[in-house]
Amino acid sequence: MLFATRPKCFSGIYDVEKRETFTIEDYTIAENDENSGVRLLSMDDRFNIIDDESFLTVDEAIYELEPDNISEKDWKELI
């Protein structure tokens, strides 16, 4: 199972150690190899993972981005 979407507006993550802001170009929800949950990946324009969060279900991961105006209908199932 793999889902993906793009942010509707600017979204970024500030890395305190590098003192740099990374722009998020894509979000992906994928099965977690370590357990039965899923991972929400925030990626840059080269598909490098900027941030990685774990959730128990796809619905929980999708709900995490609702404040950014990304809803369930915005996700596309890839596999």
Residue pairs with C-beta under 8 A, 6 or more apart in sequence:
1 29
1 30
1 31
1 38
1 58
1 77
1 79
2 28
2 29
2 30
2 31
2 77
2 78
2 79
3 28
3 29
3 30
3 58
3 75
3 76
3 77
3 78
4 26
4 27
4 28
4 29
4 75
4 76
4 78
5 26
5 27
5 65
5 70
5 74
5 75
5 76
6 25
6 26
6 27
7 24
7 25
7 27
7 68
7 70
8 68
8 69
8 70
8 74
9 68
9 69
10 23
11 23
11 24
11 42
11 68
12 21
12 22
12 23
12 24
13 21
13 22
13 24
13 42
13 50
13 51
14 20
14 21
14 22
15 21
15 22
22 44
22 50
23 44
23 45
24 42
24 43
24 44
24 50
24 51
25 43
25 44
25 45
26 42
26 43
26 47
27 40
27 41
27 42
27 43
27 65
27 70
28 40
28 41
28 43
29 38
29 39
29 40
29 41
29 58
29 61
29 62
29 75
30 38
30 39
30 41
31 38
31 39
32 38
32 39
32 54
35 54
36 56
37 54
37 55
37 56
37 57
38 54
38 55
38 56
38 57
38 58
38 60
38 61
39 52
39 53
39 54
39 55
39 61
40 52
40 53
40 54
40 55
40 61
40 64
40 65
41 49
41 51
41 52
42 49
42 50
42 51
42 52
43 49
43 50
44 50
53 61
53 64
55 61
55 64
59 72
62 70
62 71
62 72
62 75
